[in-house]
Amino acid sequence: MNFSYYLQVFLSLYKKFLSVIILKKSENRSLILVAKSNYIFELISSLKNNSILQAKILSDICVIDYPAKAERFEVNYNLLSTKYNIRLFVKTYTQAYVPSLSSLFSGANWTEREC
């Protein structure tokens, strides 16, 4: 698959959801998407169910706290499309809350008792 094709798809389909798109043309092809926090659930749901991309695996969720910033939490979601061998790194910034993805990915429903 051609990366410029994916860039065009994201620009046309996901423009209202995103602030920034970064394309990495390295050996492990990836896109970094910086999303608006109020659209994060819609965006990731669409990335998972989109027949063009099929990012069906959520491999990681990471939160970084920057106490000095107004939107102090950076939330990073790492998605994988095994069909096209593409990694998507979706990040957003928020003051306190992002919706749970547990209805989309069972791996997002982690609790302490599972340790």
Helices and strands as residue ranges (DSSP letters): H 3-13, E 18-24, E 30-35, G 37-39, H 40-49, E 57-65, E 73-81, E 86-94, G 106-108, G 112-114
